[in-house]
Amino acid sequence: MLSARSVFQEILDNDDSFRLFCSIAASGESQGGWENGRIAALVPQSMRYLAPKITRHGADEDKHGRLFNALLNKRELEPVPVPPETDYTMLLEQRGIGLAHDKLRRDEPLTEDDILIYLSHSRVTEQRAAEQMNMLVKYFGDHPEAGRPLRTICDDEENHLAYCHEELLRLARAGHGRTILRVLRECAMAESRVYRDVSLAVMAHMGRILKWPKAKSTALAAGIHALYAYERLGGQRRMVSLSMPERRDALGGPATAAAGIL
């Protein structure tokens, strides 16, 4: 039976597909760590209260990258280059979503609007990350090899999403609500397209590695297109709505260490 669980089980069981999966995940998390670190360093003076939380966010992302690389090391596997068509963060930047890396490389303070864009972009991408990790934990949270790192990353992603909700609501109350809503919608539309394209590319690579029959690859591609259609028809509401989270001040403390998780 074709299911998300069976597909990911195949990926976990094969060294080559597992190596590609972990390499893609580690690269994206490490990129997110760099981005958050630069944003924390460039936060405008009027919003310096956010710097420790952004720093914590970046430290979590760096930790996630190390965890995925540690999973590779445990199997004595080396990371592989990430195919450009599977590079989620790079493709988002190319479509003008989030803050451009050229801007982050300059030692010039960001503006308040830049921080609104950053938080809105993060709210959308962290929704996707939280959903993906919840799915993986549902199926593989007790996996002897990957379970504990997946549970750790999942908990962190829930914290990141809660932080985005809380800070965006704070800024909306300060009079930025209309701008936030516009940017959220723009980000969600672009992210949905990028997620579709990246998912198709990843599944195509996995299909070649695992020698899936054409019927299986076609069915998986149809499922990805169906999700995209659902999101375009209204499913994106979950990515642009804001509500006060149960986890308050979720990034108010230091990042938890990766040591001992594997």
Long-range contacts (C-beta under 8 A, 24 or more apart in sequence): 2-216, 2-219, 2-220, 4-135, 4-139, 5-139, 7-206, 7-220, 8-136, 8-139, 8-140, 9-139, 10-206, 10-210, 11-206, 11-210, 12-140, 12-143, 12-145, 12-146, 14-209, 14-210, 15-75, 15-77, 16-209, 17-206, 17-209, 17-210, 18-71, 18-72, 18-75, 18-77, 19-72, 19-75, 19-77, 19-78, 19-79, 19-80, 20-80, 20-205, 20-206, 20-209, 21-206, 22-68, 22-69, 22-71, 22-72, 22-77, 22-79, 23-68, 23-72, 23-79, 23-80, 23-81, 23-82, 24-82, 24-86, 24-87, 24-202, 25-64, 25-65, 25-68, 26-64, 26-65, 26-66, 26-68, 26-69, 26-72, 26-79, 27-65, 27-79, 27-82, 27-87, 28-87, 28-88, 28-89, 29-61, 29-62, 29-64, 29-65, 29-68, 30-61, 30-62, 30-65, 31-89, 31-90, 32-58, 32-61, 32-89, 33-58, 33-59, 33-60, 33-61, 33-62, 33-64, 33-65, 34-58, 35-89, 35-98, 35-99, 35-101, 35-104, 36-61, 37-62, 38-104, 38-105, 39-99, 39-104, 39-110, 39-115, 39-118, 42-104, 42-107, 42-108, 42-109, 42-110, 43-109, 43-110, 43-115, 44-109, 44-110, 44-111, 44-112, 44-114, 44-115, 45-109, 46-112, 47-112, 47-115, 50-115, 50-167, 52-251, 52-252, 53-163, 53-167, 53-251, 53-252, 56-251, 56-253, 56-254, 56-255, 57-122, 57-160, 57-163, 57-251, 59-254, 59-255, 60-156, 60-159, 60-160, 60-255, 63-156, 63-255, 63-256, 63-257, 63-258, 64-153, 64-156, 66-258, 67-149, 67-152, 67-153, 67-258, 67-261, 67-262, 68-149, 70-149, 70-258, 70-261, 70-262, 71-145, 71-146, 71-149, 71-262, 74-145, 74-262, 75-145, 83-201, 83-205, 85-197, 85-198, 85-201, 86-198, 86-201, 86-202, 86-205, 87-198, 88-194, 88-195, 88-198, 91-194, 91-197, 91-198, 92-121, 92-125, 92-190, 92-191, 92-194, 95-190, 95-193, 95-194, 96-190, 97-121, 97-186, 97-187, 97-190, 97-191, 97-194, 98-187, 113-179, 116-171, 116-176, 116-179, 116-180, 116-183, 117-183, 119-164, 119-167, 119-168, 119-171, 119-180, 120-168, 120-180, 120-183, 120-184, 120-187, 121-183, 121-187, 122-160, 122-164, 123-161, 123-164, 123-165, 123-168, 123-184, 123-187, 123-239, 123-242, 124-184, 124-187, 124-188, 124-191, 124-239, 124-240, 125-187, 125-191, 126-157, 126-160, 126-161, 126-164, 127-161, 127-238, 127-239, 128-191, 128-195, 128-239, 129-157, 129-160, 129-161, 130-154, 130-157, 130-158, 130-160, 130-161, 133-157, 148-261, 148-262, 149-261, 149-262, 152-256, 152-258, 152-261, 156-256, 158-247, 158-250, 159-247, 159-250, 159-251, 160-250, 160-251, 161-245, 162-245, 162-246, 162-247, 162-248, 162-250, 163-250, 163-251, 165-242, 165-243, 165-244, 165-245, 166-244, 166-245, 166-248, 166-249, 166-250, 168-242, 169-242, 169-243, 169-244, 172-242, 180-242, 181-240, 184-239, 184-240, 185-236, 185-240, 188-231, 188-236, 188-239, 188-240, 189-236, 191-239, 192-228, 192-231, 192-232, 192-236, 192-239, 193-228, 195-228, 196-224, 196-225, 196-227, 196-228, 199-224, 200-224
